[in-house]
Amino acid sequence: MNEILELINKSEIEIKDELKKIDEIVLFNSMKVLDAFQKEGVSEYHFNSTTGYGYNDIGRDVIEKVYSNIFKSEDALVRSQFISGSHALATALFGVLRPNDIMLCITGTPYDTLHEVIGIKDNSSSLKSFGVKYEEIDLVDNGFDYEKIINRVKENDIKVIYIQRSKGYSTRKSLSIQRIENIISKIREVNKDAIIMIDNCYCELVNKKEPIEVGADVCVGSLIKNLGGGIAPNGGYVVGRKDLIELISERLTVPGEGKEVGPSLGANKSILQGLYSAPSVVGSALKTAILTSYVLQNKGYDVEPKYNEERVDIVQNIIFNDPDKLIKYCQGIQMGSAIDSNAIPEASDMPGYDDKVIMASGSFTQGSSIELSCDGPLRPPYIAYQQGSLTFEYGKLGLARAIERLEK
């Protein structure tokens, strides 16, 4: 273990210039978050809780104003009633789509947990079962297929254009905010009406801009990822156009009541404190990913992205081409965790996934992927998807334990 830590510390020095770049982004986004708190006048009384219907929850309401400020959106829906990012995405899709509407995904097949939501995989509660039609256009060379997309959307029969920024369990690259801006600009030249919806999971505060700032109509994510800062116990967010947020809120609660109901149940302080910590925590996760990429590449493994490539999300891929190595690495991450470090993860069937999945997450919040975690489906090329770390120091220790397990 000491030899591995020496290697990691030496590697950190060798990549100090890349790590320094993250500090600039952290400072920029910290200023953005602090300005939003101050502009909206966040005070201790906003930590108060409501129960029952949740009428007049001023803490919940100020949280949504802070999110709107940070994302530069007209409105926001930030609720502990969202159980995951997938739930927030499903709510947003069901909120804006109607029978015979067409949803077009322009980033290929979405993440596994949305397959039954859309109807790619049969489910009697899917969008498909309600008469919503679905189409997709694959990426080409890790980028948008501009010709196919423009030819399709100029027909003006598409209701929702869906973009998944992070790679999910695929081998493609995640999509930068610049690429999102470019495709939105091209789409708007031929189609002014389609709703452009972004799955922003894992991408928040990684760069200086967010999707609403480059023309997206709706942006969706989870609070047990980046913006929860490892403190929010659950929840999700939707930001965007006011009319669309109203529709989505009425899908989450009930038509006619929308955002006016939904008790905070004591979560306001955790959501605000998590958001306040988020820029720094995301920075730690990014540094851990960069260091992991550098060390594992030097050990002969294929990694994506490389340590000196642009970061779009907090996810680091390690391509093992060997199921046993994937399993051992994930087990090592678990051994390097604070919670359940004595547990030995094994690949198993998971709801919403077609393949067996191994998941390592010794986290304070179940399923929190802003905390150091690693997972992957047991299918070729056997990729470990590592993300998170509340501090860079814990990230280094987790990496050391994973390498130790891998090489044992």
Sequence and secondary structure as in RCSB ss.txt:
>XXXX:A:sequence
MNEILELINKSEIEIKDELKKIDEIVLFNSMKVLDAFQKEGVSEYHFNSTTGYGYNDIGRDVIEKVYSNIFKSED
ALVRSQFISGSHALATALFGVLRPNDIMLCITGTPYDTLHEVIGIKDNSSSLKSFGVKYEEIDLVDNGFDYEKII
NRVKENDIKVIYIQRSKGYSTRKSLSIQRIENIISKIREVNKDAIIMIDNCYCELVNKKEPIEVGADVCVGSLIK
NLGGGIAPNGGYVVGRKDLIELISERLTVPGEGKEVGPSLGANKSILQGLYSAPSVVGSALKTAILTSYVLQNKG
YDVEPKYNEERVDIVQNIIFNDPDKLIKYCQGIQMGSAIDSNAIPEASDMPGYDDKVIMASGSFTQGSSIELSCD
GPLRPPYIAYQQGSLTFEYGKLGLARAIERLEK
>XXXX:A:secstr
 HHHHHHHHHHHHHTHHHHHHHHHHHHHHHHHHHHHHHHTT  GGGG    TT TT HHHHHHHHHHHHHHT SE
EEEETT  SHHHHHHHHHHHH  TT EEEESSSS  GGGHHHHTSS  TTSTGGGT EEEE   BTTB  HHHHH
HHHTTS  SEEEEE S  SSSS    HHHHHHHHHHHHHH SSSEEEEE TTTTTSSS  GGGGT SEEEEETTT
GGGTTT  S EEEEE HHHHHHHHHHHS TTTGGG    TT HHHHHHHHHHHHHHHHHHHHHHHHHHHHHHHTT
 EEES TTS   SSEEEEE S HHHHHHHHHHHHHTSSSSTT     B  TT SS EEEE   SSTT SSSSEEE
EESSTT EEEEE  SSHHHHHHHHHHHHHHHH 
